């Protein structure tokens, strides 16, 4: 019959019942031993065999208790060390969580400030580029105006020099017929720096009204033209000087703006790299913070479960110690009873003497059967329905039989003892497995 594993309380009750049944078997087997076997000494005494077996059982229970205490000490050490490690881990996680929160806040503030600086630098660089573009456009217009004015000045000055040379050579007529005379006439007409009288005099000459009657010796027209030529030359020098100054100013502005743009570009690049680094750092710290918070929660839950499990194991261990102590006391009491002189006397009374008759042996056997049955009934009443009552019922049934010897009773008892030993081996294997798991 396959039965479910029994608790320590049930096992203790079964040990008591088996000890009682062994005693009954020893007592009941007494009448079957003849008087001559008793004379061979106490070495074949069945009670002594039962006592020896109970003492071995008592030693086994004591050793089991010692092993259980050693395993519990290891488990208790594991509980303490694990609790200490988990508490330290939880405390470190709380500190790390606070530090990560502060670091994330600080780096986020730095990143926001850098992004503001980046926007400002980018605006400044754009403004510098716009200023350079505007200065270039202005410079191009100024250069075009300068080139046009200088060209006109040179053309007019050349025409004026030709006119002076023609007048000094007395070749005014041929000059007046040239294209240079027309150009010079337009220039004089548009020149507001000449007085009205001088302008009219020169224009009259250039128009040919006085060309044939003009006397070069007077030098009036020649003087006016030379004076106008000097003014034109001075204007040309002023234009060139103004152009040179404008070019220098433009080049200086462009150099300054390029330098500013390069500095801003370098600063923008550095700050972009810094913003990227801070972004990566913030993301990593946020991930680390999430992992730390998750680990912190798991450690707290594990610590709470560990405390419950350790307390439950401690309670179970204490209960097992109590049960084991009760079992040892029961075995000691049984051994004490069997070693008592009264038990020896009872055993002697059950043995037939050399002069005992067959009737006396039958009467002694019947009385012993009744006594054994009464003890079995008393033992059965102390057990619960799932504590091997059926085996005691089998033994009682065998005692009631008229034609059955005690061989089957003893066989049932041996079977019960074998079952108990097998269960004990299974329990030892479980303890060894638990010890191996705790040592890992």
Secondary structure, DSSP 8 states (H G I E B T S, - for coil): -------HHHHHHHHHHHHHHHHHHHHHTGGGS-HHHHTT-GGG-HHHHHHHHHHHHHHHHHHHHHHHHHHHHHHHHHHHHHHHHHHHHHHHHHHHHHHHHHHHHHHHHHHHHHHHHHHHHHHHHHHHHHHHHHHHHHHHHHHHHHHHHHHHHHHHHHHHHHHHHHHHHT-HHHHHTSHHHHHHHHHHHH-SSS-HHHHHHHHHHHTTSSTTT--TTT-HHHHHHHHHHHHHHHHHHHHHHHHHHHHHHHHHHHHHHHHHHHHHHHHHHHHHHHHHHHHHHHHHHHHHHHHHHHHHHHHHHHHHHHHHHHHHHHHHHHHHHHHHHHHHHHHHHHHHHHHSHHHHHHHHHHS--TT--HHHHHHHHHHHHHHHHHHHHHHHHTS-TTSSHHHHHHHHHHHH-SS--SHHHHHHHHHHHHHHHHHHHHHHHHHHHHHHHHH-
